Each structure stands twice: as structure tokens, then as C-alpha cells.
């Protein structure tokens, strides 16, 4: 599943921590927007880690959009942004 994650965090240290976390799960496509191609287990791990960083009572805001396969295939990139990355399925026989 492709996840589009956007955030607005005013405290530099927390914003940097969240960005570094997200870089380990996907690719930055805008300053505060990431695309992450994750399975359910990876998504649950990411969400747990994000909740440890965020301070919702201080106004931190994260939006997570799940894009189904059909929707992810319809993403249009205008300009010099990176293409949508997809995880490669690996089968070992």
C-alpha cells in the first residue's frame, strides 16, 4: 500500500526527528511530504514510532493518506519531483 504522509510541526527538533524516521520508511517528495510503500506490519511500526515523537497537545499535525493500487497508479508528477517508488517483490525459491 502506498501511503502519502504530510506533516506540520513547528518545533525544529521534533520535525527533524520525524523527517529522519520517515526517510527510513520511504522517500521525501516535498519538504514535509513523504511517499512510503509499506505493508501493514511496516505501517504499524511506523505509526508507533511517530506517536512517540509527536506532541499532539502542542499542535503537531500529521496527515496519512492510504492510496490503493489503482490510485497510486494514477499519481501525476509535474516538475522535477522524484517518481513514485514502489517496493520490489522478491521471491526466493
Secondary structure, 3 states (H helix, E strand, C coil): CEEEEEEECCCHHHHHHHHHHHHCCCEEEECCEEEEECCHHHHHHHHHHHHHHCCHHHCCEEEEEEECHHHHCCCCCCCCCCCCCCCCCCCCC
